[in-house]
Amino acid sequence: MGNKGYIKELNYGKVTVVENQDGQWGVIDNEGNIIVPFGKYGWIDGFDSGLARVRTHKNSGRAGDTTGMVIGLFSDNPVIIEGKENIQSFLDNDRIKHPEKYAKWGIINEKGEEVLPVIYDDIWNFYGKNRYSTKVEKDGMLTEVYFHELNPSLPVHHRSTYSQNNDEYSRHYGEYAGTYAQDVMGYSDEDIDAAFDGEPDAYWNID
């Protein structure tokens, strides 16, 4: 697989998530057949429970490891925002005012099918977290989605068996919704940004 211009290949059993030399993401099977066409999504997460988050090509709305941001760089009064918490707060508010600038999220299965449509403002990270569900956000409303509802081959888990992890979700909501510090196997916010812009800059501009 490495001789086709792929710069990143991460295998998840039946499928491999690939980033090619053009910075486009796709999914292939173990025979090299394309399951998700390259460039269909702006970013594809790792597969867990036969499912993976995907995101469109617009702004992720995540501060990542950015230390500073310039708003209106070419305007008469550019504004500099420093500190990840302040940047994330600005992005959260800006997404409310200008939702058209920000990416939508969904979930695909190992066949490349969208089992959760790409219409959500955010989907909490679940890769490598050993969970039975995740949270999705749309128009400020949070909903819990169970993986067995998206992948019928999985055992059924009811809310009562998941209550312990609900507390963990509550404690770390800010981390997952904004600058979540780490994903397993290198899927960090820095890697998400790299899919679009190369190495993340210390400062970046938003208009």
C-alpha positions, 0 to 999 in steps of 0.5 A: 500500500505504501507505493501509492503516494500514501504518507500515513496508513493506519490499519484497523483490522479490516480497513486502513485509514490513509492520508495521501500525498495531497493531504486527502483522507480515504479508507481502503480494505486489505486488498487495496480497494477504495472504500471511502474515496480520497477527498470525500471527507476532510478528515477520518478518525480511527475505527473503533467498534467498526465505526469512525468519525468523519468531518467535512473540509471546513474549520474544525472549530478546535483550538488544538495546540495553537497558542495565538490567533489573529482575527482580521489580519488584513483589516484596519483593526486586527485582533490577537487572541492568546491562550488556548482557552481564550481561542477555544472560547472565541471559536465556540462563540464564532461557530454560533454566529457563523455556523456556515464556516465550520465543519460538520461531523458524522460516523461511517462504518467499515463499508464506508456507509454513513451510519450517522449522517454528516450533519452534526456540529460535533461528535465526541471522540470515542476511538480507543476509549473503550466506550459503548456510546458517544455524544453528538451535538447539533444546534447546542443540543447533546444526544447520546448515541449507542454504538449497537444502534449504528453497528448491529453486530455489537452487543446491546448496552443500555443506559444503566450499564453506562452510567459510570462513564456518563460522569466521565463525559460530564467531567471532560466535556470541555476537553472533548468538545474543544481542545481534547489533549490526546487521542490514541495512536497520534490522532491529536488535534495537531494531526487533524490540523496537519491534514489541511495546513501541514505542520500547525503554526504557533499563530494562525489567522481567521477572518 
